[in-house]
């Protein structure tokens, strides 16, 4: 059986709050450990400390 402390980590970067929260809810319900950011600037330090296994990135973030 898998170790429950070894959950897969996903970082979501999305500037639209309703999409961000919907994705977070669905992924957490599916058993993933989720971190979120609403900009690339906020995501950068999270990437370095959270070390996600996967990244969900909005392809059209403002200012990018």
SULCOR-V217945 format. One record per residue. PSI is psi in whole degrees, 0 to 359 (NA if undefined). Layout:
PSI, PSI
This chain:
144, 145, 121, 343, 356, 45, 150, 137, 135, 134, 127, 127, 108, 131, 347, 112, 319, 323, 317, 311, 325, 314, 316, 312, 310, 318, 321, 321, 328, 357, 5, 152, 125, 135, 151, 154, 149, 10, 161, 322, 320, 333, 329, 308, 332, 318, 318, 330, 326, 331, 66, 152, 333, 158, 129, 114, 129, 124, 350, 58, 143, 140, 2, NA
